[in-house]
Amino acid sequence: MARKTKKIDNKRKLIAKLNPKSPISEQYRTIRTNIQFASADGELRSFMVTSASQGEGKSTTAANLAIVFAQQGKRVLLVDSDLRKPTMHYTFRVTNTVGLTNVLTRQASLVEAVQATDVEKLDLLSSGPIPPNPAELLSSRMMEQMLAEAYKQYDLVIFDSPPVLAVTDAQVLANQCQGTVLVVKSGVTELESALKAKELLQAAKAKLLGAVLNNKALKSSSYYYYYGDK
């Protein structure tokens, strides 16, 4: 029963891949379009997806955005930079023996650590072993070098970041990325928490592209949609 539940959960998480014609998948494509418009002054090469707290859907949003950008024809690298509670290796059913932490500690090259997914043009860099110093690794010079190397091989790099209010990692990572998408969950995320997360990101000089409100019920269905940050 547990295995069957896990398969169902994965289907829900990767709906843009498994059911690309669904209304939710269409909403992810709408988010993709809005992200592209938000960076109209120049080509966006990287952005991170975060939330105020755990359990608000940031990882699911990051995974599906990576899929719809890859479906558009872009070469995409999805990076699991949640070095405290990584999930992307479960979502895409790959190993997590070698990943981002190995690259940042010079134990592996980016090419060696990246894994192909079953989505064309989408590769995954899992978190790798959980380190004792996530924030320091994410702010290191090796992180800058890794991103520079990724830009040579990919059109777009998407980071699944830790929640903003839980740890400083997201604020640190915001300085490495060209944009940030904040995920909030309808009926779960408190307004005060969302505003605090926004303030912390802006204090870190993050370019906030906008927010994604998920789990908003419309006509008895769950939809994901995008709205600006103004």
N, C-alpha and C positions, 0 to 999 in steps of 0.2 A: 504493500500500500504506500509506503514511504517513497519508494522508487517511482511509482506512478504519479504521486503528488509532485515530485521534483520535475518530472517531464512536463506536467501541466504548467508548473511555475515558469519553466524555461520557455514554453510556448507563449505565455503571456508576456514575458520579458522581451522576447525577440519577435514581437508581432510584425514589425516592418519587414522582416525576412520571411516569416512563415505565413503571413496573411497580408501581402502588400496592397490589396485592394480594399482592406477594411477602413472604416471611418477613422480609426485611431491612427493607422499608418498614414492616411492622408493628412492628418493633423501634424504628424512628425515632418511631413514634406512642407507643410505650411511654416513650421518653425524653421526649417532649413532655409526657406526663401526669405524669411524675416531676418535671420542671422546674416544672410548675404546682403540684404538691403542695409542692415545696420553697419556694415563695414564697406559701404559704397565708396568711401574715400580712398580705399586701397584694398588689395586682395588679402583676405584673412587667412593666415597660415596656421594659426593655433588658437584654441580657446579651451577653457575648462568649464566643467559642469559641477556645480556644488549646490548645497542646501544649507538651511540654518541648522538643522539637527538630523539625526539618523532617521531612517525609515520614511523619508519624504519622496523617494523615487528618483534620486539623482543618478544612480547607477543604471537604472532601466532607461532613463532619458538619454544618458550618454551613449549607451549601447545602440539604441534605436536611431539616434542622430548619426552615429558613425555609419550605420547600415544605409540610411537614406542618402548620405553624402556619397558613399561608395556606389550606390545604385545610380547616382547621377554621373558616374564615370570618373570621379576623383580617386586618386590613390590615397587611402586614409590609414593612419596609424592611431589606434585607440590605446591609450596608456592608462593602466590602473595605478594611479598615484595615491590611492588611499592605502598608505603603508601601515595602517593600523588594523583595518578590517577590510581587506581586499575581497572582491567577489567576482571579478570579471572572468577569472579562470573557471569558476563554476558555471557562469552564464554561458560561456562558449565551449565548455567541456574540454579544456586543455590542461596541461600540467603547469605547475607553478614552481618548479625546481629552480629555474633561472628566469630572471626578470629585471625590472627596473633597478632594484637595489644592487644587483650584480654589476650592471652597467655603471652605476654611480660610484661603486667602490672599485672599479677597474678590474673586476674579476671576469668580465665578459664584454665583448663588443656589442653594439646595437644589433648588428646583423646576426650575431650568434644568439641573442636573447629574444628576438622577435619571432612570433609564431604566426603562421598563416591561419586564417579562419575559413569556414566553408562559405563565406560571402566573398564573391569576386572583388578584388581590389581593396579588401579590408584585412589588415594585419593587426595583431594584438601584442602589446608588450605588457605582460602581467606584472604584478608587483614584485615577484621574487620573494625571498625570505624576509620576514618582518624584522626590521632593524631596531636598535635601541634609540636611534636618533633621527626619526623621520624628517623633522623640520630642518635640521642641519643638512641632510642629504638633498632635500628639495631646493635649498638655497645655495648649494655648492656650485663651484665653477664647472664641475663635471656635468651638472644639470644643464648649464648653458651650452656646453660642448655637445651633449647628447641631443639637445633640441636643434642645434645648428646642423648636426649630422642628419637628423630626421628630415629637416627641410630639403636636403639634397635628394632624398629618396621618396618623399611623399608630398602630395599637394596640401594635405591638411593633417594636423595632429590634434587629437581631442583627448583631454585629460579628464578622468573621473577622479574628482578631488574629495578629500575628507570634508565633513560638515564645517561650516564657518565658526559656529559658536562653541564647538567641542574642543578644538585645538587650533593652533596658529598655522597649521600646514597650508590651509587654503589661502590665507593672506600672503604667505610666502610664495606660493605657486602663482598667485595672481600677477606677481611682478615678472614672471617668466613667460606668461602667455599674452597674446594680443587681445584677448577678450574673455569675458566671463558670463556664463548663463546661470541664473539663480533659480532653483526649483523649489516651489512651494506646493504643499498638498492641501487640497480643499478640505476643510473641516478638521484639519490636524495642526497645520502650522499656525501659530498665534501671530497676530499682526505685529505685536511688539517684537517677537523673535525675528520676523522677516525684515522689519525696519532696522533692527540692530545688526543683522547680517549684512544688509545693504550698506550701513554706515561703516562697518569694519572693512568691507571690500573697498569702499571709496577712500577710506583712510590709507589703505594699502596701495592706492593709486591704480586700482583695477579699472579696466574699461568695461563697465557693465553693459552688455549688449541688450539685456532685458531679462524677463522672468518667464518661467513656464509654470502654469497652474495645472496640476494634474489631479485626476480622480474627481473631476467636476461632473456631477451627474446631469445629463441632459437627455430627456426622453428615456429614462431608465438605462442609459448606457454610460460608460466611462469614456470621457474624451480628454485629450490633451491639447491645450492651445497656448498660444504665445501672445504676450502683450508687452508693450514697451515699458521702460523703467521711468518714464517721466511722470 
